[in-house]
Amino acid sequence: MERTKTIPNSRWPAWLNAAALLIVSFIAIAALSLQVRPGAEVVAVAFPPWWSAQQVLLADQSALLLVRENEQWVVEGVYD
């Protein structure tokens, strides 16, 4: 009698479940906490991840501020 070939179980590692749960919970919390209130205007600043802290602070110091006054956008210096 010939032995039958067993099919190996293709299961992922146990840590993959924990990693997936961590990623999903991070996305869910971010989606719930980063909601914009009605009537609010969204303002965001993003710097490239390869910039050092010094480059970010130098860019921040030389930044211009875009302000909305009386239904018009006005550009002002941050440190004027």
ZADO-1210 file (C-alpha; in nm, 4 decimals, padded with zeros to 6 digits):
<atoms>
<atom x="00.0000" y="00.0000" z="00.0000" code="MET" pos="1"/>
<atom x="00.1284" y="00.3385" z="-00.0994" code="GLU" pos="2"/>
<atom x="00.1421" y="00.6282" z="00.1424" code="ARG" pos="3"/>
<atom x="-00.0710" y="00.9263" z="00.0598" code="THR" pos="4"/>
<atom x="00.0941" y="01.2612" z="00.0395" code="LYS" pos="5"/>
<atom x="00.0028" y="01.4948" z="00.3206" code="THR" pos="6"/>
<atom x="-00.0836" y="01.8493" z="00.2351" code="ILE" pos="7"/>
<atom x="00.1118" y="02.0920" z="00.4517" code="PRO" pos="8"/>
<atom x="-00.0902" y="02.3463" z="00.6448" code="ASN" pos="9"/>
<atom x="-00.0327" y="02.6901" z="00.5042" code="SER" pos="10"/>
<atom x="-00.0752" y="02.9048" z="00.8125" code="ARG" pos="11"/>
<atom x="00.0700" y="03.2453" z="00.8744" code="TRP" pos="12"/>
<atom x="00.2821" y="03.3211" z="01.1804" code="PRO" pos="13"/>
<atom x="00.1058" y="03.4051" z="01.5070" code="ALA" pos="14"/>
<atom x="00.2554" y="03.7548" z="01.5228" code="TRP" pos="15"/>
<atom x="00.0852" y="03.8478" z="01.1948" code="LEU" pos="16"/>
<atom x="-00.2564" y="03.8555" z="01.3655" code="ASN" pos="17"/>
<atom x="-00.1276" y="04.0975" z="01.6286" code="ALA" pos="18"/>
<atom x="00.0386" y="04.3173" z="01.3669" code="ALA" pos="19"/>
<atom x="-00.2791" y="04.3304" z="01.1579" code="ALA" pos="20"/>
<atom x="-00.4862" y="04.4226" z="01.4647" code="LEU" pos="21"/>
<atom x="-00.2386" y="04.6977" z="01.5545" code="LEU" pos="22"/>
<atom x="-00.2510" y="04.8486" z="01.2060" code="ILE" pos="23"/>
<atom x="-00.6315" y="04.8343" z="01.1857" code="VAL" pos="24"/>
<atom x="-00.6724" y="04.9900" z="01.5295" code="SER" pos="25"/>
<atom x="-00.4266" y="05.2690" z="01.4417" code="PHE" pos="26"/>
<atom x="-00.6234" y="05.3526" z="01.1267" code="ILE" pos="27"/>
<atom x="-00.9573" y="05.3402" z="01.3138" code="ALA" pos="28"/>
<atom x="-00.8380" y="05.5703" z="01.5929" code="ILE" pos="29"/>
<atom x="-00.6847" y="05.8127" z="01.3425" code="ALA" pos="30"/>
<atom x="-01.0067" y="05.8219" z="01.1403" code="ALA" pos="31"/>
<atom x="-01.2164" y="05.8890" z="01.4496" code="LEU" pos="32"/>
<atom x="-00.9909" y="06.1473" z="01.6113" code="SER" pos="33"/>
<atom x="-00.8957" y="06.3453" z="01.3012" code="LEU" pos="34"/>
<atom x="-01.2471" y="06.4436" z="01.1978" code="GLN" pos="35"/>
<atom x="-01.2984" y="06.8073" z="01.1069" code="VAL" pos="36"/>
<atom x="-01.5700" y="06.9962" z="01.2911" code="ARG" pos="37"/>
<atom x="-01.8393" y="07.1652" z="01.0805" code="PRO" pos="38"/>
<atom x="-01.7367" y="07.5175" z="00.9848" code="GLY" pos="39"/>
<atom x="-01.3694" y="07.4608" z="01.0626" code="ALA" pos="40"/>
<atom x="-01.0987" y="07.5034" z="00.8027" code="GLU" pos="41"/>
<atom x="-00.8311" y="07.2404" z="00.7581" code="VAL" pos="42"/>
<atom x="-00.4720" y="07.3543" z="00.8012" code="VAL" pos="43"/>
<atom x="-00.1821" y="07.1149" z="00.7579" code="ALA" pos="44"/>
<atom x="00.1947" y="07.1315" z="00.7471" code="VAL" pos="45"/>
<atom x="00.4051" y="06.8465" z="00.6164" code="ALA" pos="46"/>
<atom x="00.7801" y="06.8178" z="00.5920" code="PHE" pos="47"/>
<atom x="00.9729" y="06.5461" z="00.4087" code="PRO" pos="48"/>
<atom x="01.0662" y="06.2590" z="00.6417" code="PRO" pos="49"/>
<atom x="01.4329" y="06.2771" z="00.5426" code="TRP" pos="50"/>
<atom x="01.4662" y="06.6344" z="00.6774" code="TRP" pos="51"/>
<atom x="01.6509" y="06.6759" z="01.0038" code="SER" pos="52"/>
<atom x="01.5052" y="06.8666" z="01.2983" code="ALA" pos="53"/>
<atom x="01.7269" y="07.1624" z="01.2103" code="GLN" pos="54"/>
<atom x="01.5907" y="07.1808" z="00.8547" code="GLN" pos="55"/>
<atom x="01.2318" y="07.1657" z="00.9822" code="VAL" pos="56"/>
<atom x="01.2909" y="07.4465" z="01.2318" code="LEU" pos="57"/>
<atom x="01.4640" y="07.6622" z="00.9696" code="LEU" pos="58"/>
<atom x="01.1741" y="07.6113" z="00.7298" code="ALA" pos="59"/>
<atom x="00.9311" y="07.6916" z="01.0090" code="ASP" pos="60"/>
<atom x="01.1097" y="08.0180" z="01.0892" code="GLN" pos="61"/>
<atom x="01.0984" y="08.1382" z="00.7306" code="SER" pos="62"/>
<atom x="00.7374" y="08.0326" z="00.6749" code="ALA" pos="63"/>
<atom x="00.4583" y="08.2557" z="00.5586" code="LEU" pos="64"/>
<atom x="00.1164" y="08.2398" z="00.7150" code="LEU" pos="65"/>
<atom x="-00.1963" y="08.2281" z="00.5022" code="LEU" pos="66"/>
<atom x="-00.4820" y="08.3906" z="00.6921" code="VAL" pos="67"/>
<atom x="-00.8425" y="08.4312" z="00.5913" code="ARG" pos="68"/>
<atom x="-00.9792" y="08.7729" z="00.6794" code="GLU" pos="69"/>
<atom x="-01.3179" y="08.8979" z="00.5651" code="ASN" pos="70"/>
<atom x="-01.3587" y="08.6228" z="00.3049" code="GLU" pos="71"/>
<atom x="-01.0150" y="08.7000" z="00.1527" code="GLN" pos="72"/>
<atom x="-00.6866" y="08.5171" z="00.1898" code="TRP" pos="73"/>
<atom x="-00.3993" y="08.7324" z="00.3207" code="VAL" pos="74"/>
<atom x="-00.0329" y="08.6249" z="00.3285" code="VAL" pos="75"/>
<atom x="00.1560" y="08.7373" z="00.6386" code="GLU" pos="76"/>
<atom x="00.5001" y="08.6627" z="00.7758" code="GLY" pos="77"/>
<atom x="00.4912" y="08.4410" z="01.0839" code="VAL" pos="78"/>
<atom x="00.7406" y="08.6495" z="01.2783" code="TYR" pos="79"/>
<atom x="00.6363" y="08.9987" z="01.1627" code="ASP" pos="80"/>
</atoms>
